[in-house]
Amino acid sequence: MNFYDNVGKLAIGSRLRQLTEKITEDATQIYQLYNIDMNPKWFPVFYVLSQGASRTITAIAKEIGHSHPSVSRIISEMAEKGLVKEKKDKTDGRRNMVSLSSKGEEITEKIEAQYADVNSAIEAIADNTRHDLWKAIEEWEFLLEQKSLLRRVQEQKKERESRKVEIVAFNPSYQQAFKALNVEWISTYFRMEEADYKALDNPQGYILDNGGHILVALYEDTPVGVCALIKMNDPEYDYELAKMAVSPAAQGKSIGWLLGNAVLDKARSLGAKNVYLESNTILKPAINLYHKLGFERVIGHSSPYERCNIQMVRVL
């Protein structure tokens, strides 16, 4: 059974590495065929230097898309073979300029025939394929430059795990989690205040009995996030989004986003025209979440919390 047919795209790195190794092995023998003493991995550096002007290692690395340490190692290896030379930059003595040695220049003349034959061989392969590998590589490089494979996998992981999150209404069995999750984040950044204890010690009397609601995020049946929608006695604002907390162990699963949207949907179902909140700008992920949810900064009323330095509202 063909391993790659069985595993599929999961093994893309292994398959590309195998293809690279096969081509590199052939390249080594091709250099020998033309009596050129060259390591295939040196080629990008050699080719750049063969264009004439001397360059710094930094400039070479930038041009070929390699790291500075990688190019530095290649230059050292080529220098041992006598293919390159280094000298101080006349305008900046702190920089070394790299160029081909006379031995390297000789290879530049000898290698032209190899270039022509290799190019013809590759074009012949391309003529017998249905897909243009070169263009496909360019497309993949462009897309991965915009967003790495790691980032894309992280997003898929987050989306998959977020589908396991269930948002449910508060009941007394969640009171301990409601308090613990909030105490955890408040104590990490600030200090618990009187208004915190009022809401967290008696959510039934302080929030629910006054027309508010509390939503709980469950991940595999465990409470990992909470958020309250508090009815406000205010002519300007209808409800307040408050006491949102997510367990650090459950972050990265879009729980804050899911809770925020669920609270806004709840407010709409209650006929609210807007939702107000108070926060602190030190909580950058939270502020970014609120902006993403559509909240905008306002100058609100006096806050019962010392830690409050930003007030926001979401018009529904």
Secondary structure as UniProt FT lines:
FT   HELIX           3..7
FT   HELIX           8..11
FT   HELIX           12..33
FT   TURN            34..35
FT   HELIX           40..42
FT   HELIX           43..50
FT   HELIX           57..64
FT   HELIX           68..80
FT   TURN            81..82
FT   STRAND          84..88
FT   TURN            93..94
FT   STRAND          96..100
FT   HELIX           102..110
FT   HELIX           112..127
FT   HELIX           133..146
FT   HELIX           149..162
FT   TURN            163..164
FT   STRAND          165..169
FT   HELIX           172..174
FT   HELIX           175..189
FT   HELIX           194..201
FT   HELIX           203..206
FT   HELIX           208..210
FT   STRAND          213..219
FT   TURN            220..221
FT   STRAND          222..231
FT   STRAND          239..246
FT   HELIX           248..250
FT   TURN            251..252
FT   HELIX           255..269
FT   TURN            270..271
FT   STRAND          274..279
FT   TURN            281..282
FT   HELIX           284..292
FT   TURN            293..294
FT   STRAND          296..298
FT   TURN            306..307
FT   STRAND          310..315
//
